[in-house]
Amino acid sequence: MRMAWPHTTQGRYRMAVGAFYLLQGLVFASWASRIPDVKAALHLSDAALGSVLFAIPIGQLCALTLSGYLVTRFGSRRMLTIAAVFYPAFLVLLGTATTPWHLAVGLFFFGMSANLCNISVNTQGVGVERLCRRSIMATFHGLWSLAGFIGGLVSTWMVASDVAPLPHFCAIFVVAMSILLVSCRSLLPRDFRPVQAGPDTKGRVFVRPDRYIVLLGLIAFGSMVCEGTMFDWSAVYFEQVIDPPKELIRLGYIAGMCTMAGGRFLADRLVTRFGVIRVLRTSGILIASGFLTAVLLPHLATATFGFLLVGLGVSSVVPLSYSMAGRSRAMPPGLALTAVSSIGFLGFLMGPPMIGYVAHALNLRWAFALIACLGLMTTIVARRLRPMIGGEAMRNGRRG
């Protein structure tokens, strides 16, 4: 089945969808980079912070099945427009938190809106990818990471200027609404729907995933554990273990986001040249090597280099997993992405809280060493995926 939109509209659709990836990355980075400030303001221990951060993946998981149903039933364009309002609005709510419970409730709804935004924008990305007849999902996710890098720099400037999280988050809300107003009318009007999925899947909340989708979910799981650790704990790790000047405690986060963005912009070419399996296996090795470097050599330069490797390693894993899920012939893209995300987001569910508990019992270096081992899951599972990537799926993957 082929999309019927004119070729001249491809650029407009691609720019509009890319703008929403930027919006999503900017909102998330604004929160992640201010976690140390919120932790200090609420006087949270490592274990308490881990428990509070647990609310984000719980919210994401609670919204997963619902998000897939809503996107499949009402279309990704409508749901993305709605999610793009609530996501930055709940960011502002986080800035008003005065107690751990207040923060946890805000993080729960922040996670729910993040998931709806994630499923919607990736469904739009799959549609544009099919319209352009080449893989561009990694580039879209590169825009998310670029926004994360910019958000980290903005947060560093805000902290240096003694700007509290609330006015910072309010400014991000204004920027997000500006992006929404400019881009919402240029989104794809309808979603791709595979013929093999059957007409009855549109109204179904759940479709049982096949082994191909489950393996993609496990690959995403290993990567998301490491991403969640980098997002939520890199600044805390630098603050407690590396002990740099105050203005440099976000250096690891910024370094990881920088190479994540760069790696995603390069991923399409790398897959075309080396194949998707080799890229995935190498990614797992880079993730583990980066965390071990930060653990075994806990100095500013070496830890920063370690997070550079982590960012590069995780850069292409989730985009490639989502892109390959979107090519499923058995499920609509919204439901296929939901299935992969349901498994993958368990990594976000387990990772940050597990770091807090292990750090409380032992220390952060032991916790990061454990995450390094989990990072190898991408390398291990990717080997099992190779026999299943044949025919059109492999041809599409090697095109990028």
C-alpha positions, 0 to 999 in steps of 0.5 A, a space after each residue: 500500500 502506498 501513500 497518495 500525497 503529492 511529492 511536492 508536499 513531502 518537505 512540508 510534512 517532514 518539517 512539520 513532524 520534525 518540529 514536533 520532535 524538537 518540541 518533545 525533546 526540548 520539554 523533556 530535556 528541560 525537566 531532566 537537566 533541572 532534576 538536581 535543583 528539584 532534588 535539592 529544593 525538596 531535600 530528597 535522598 538518592 532513594 527518595 529521588 529514585 522513588 519519585 522518578 518512578 512516577 514517570 514510567 508508571 504514567 507512561 506505562 499506564 498510557 501505553 495501551 490507551 495511546 495506541 488505541 487513541 492514535 489508531 482510532 482517531 489518528 496521530 494528527 489529532 492526538 499529537 496536537 492534543 498531547 503537544 499542549 498537555 506535555 509542556 503544561 505538565 512541565 509547568 506543573 512540575 515547577 510548582 511542586 513543593 512536596 515529594 507527593 506533589 512532584 510524584 503526581 505531576 510526574 505521573 501525568 507528565 509521563 502519560 502525556 509524554 507517551 501519547 506525544 511519543 506514540 503520535 509523533 512516531 506514527 507520523 514519522 512512520 508515515 513520512 518515512 513511507 511517503 519519502 520511501 527511505 528511512 528517516 526515522 533516525 533523523 527525526 530522533 536526531 532532532 529530538 536529541 538536538 533539542 535535548 542538547 539545546 535544552 541542556 545548554 539553556 538549563 545551564 544558563 538558567 542555573 548560572 543566572 539563578 533562574 528557578 525551575 518554574 519560570 524556566 518551565 514557563 518559558 519552555 511552555 511558551 516556546 512549545 505553544 509557538 511550535 505547535 501553532 506554526 506546525 500543527 496544520 502541516 502534519 500528515 492528514 492520515 496514517 498509513 495502514 497495512 492491508 494485512 492488519 485487517 479492518 478490525 484492528 482499528 477499534 481494538 485496544 490490544 493486538 498480540 505482538 509476534 516474536 519479531 515485535 517482542 525482540 524489537 521491544 527487548 532491544 528497545 528495553 536495553 537501550 531505554 534502561 541506559 537512556 533513562 539512567 543518562 537522563 535522570 542520573 548523569 547530573 547526580 553522578 557528576 555531582 556526587 562522584 566526579 564533584 566538578 564545579 557547580 556549573 559543570 555538573 550537567 556536563 555528562 548529560 550535555 555530552 551524551 545528548 550531543 553525541 546522541 544527536 550526532 549519532 542519529 543524524 549519521 545512523 541512516 548512512 551507517 545502516 545503509 553501509 553496514 546493515 541494521 544488525 551490525 549497527 545495533 550490536 555495535 551500539 550495545 558495545 558502545 553503551 557498556 564501554 561508556 558506562 564502564 569508562 565513567 565508573 572505572 575512571 571517575 574523573 571529569 575528562 574520562 567520565 565526560 568521554 564515557 557519556 559521549 560513548 553512551 550517547 553515541 551507543 543509544 543514539 540509533 537503537 530506539 529509532 531503528 526499533 521504531 522504524 522496523 516496528 512501523 514496517 510490521 505487516 501484521 499490525 497498524 503502526 500505532 499498535 506496533 509502536 505501542 507494543 515495542 514501547 510497552 516492552 521498551 518503556 519497562 527500561 524507563 520503569 526499572 532503570 532510574 528507581 533501580 539506580 536510586 536503590 542500588 546507590 543507596 545500598 552501595 554507591 552510584 558507581 556500583 549502580 552504573 556498573 550494573 547498567 553497563 551490563 544491561 546495555 549489552 542486551 542490545 548486542 545479545 538480542 540483535 543476533 537473534 533478530 538477524 534470521 527474522 529480518 529478510 525480504 522487504 524488511 531487510 531491504 528497507 533497513 539497508 536503505 537506511 
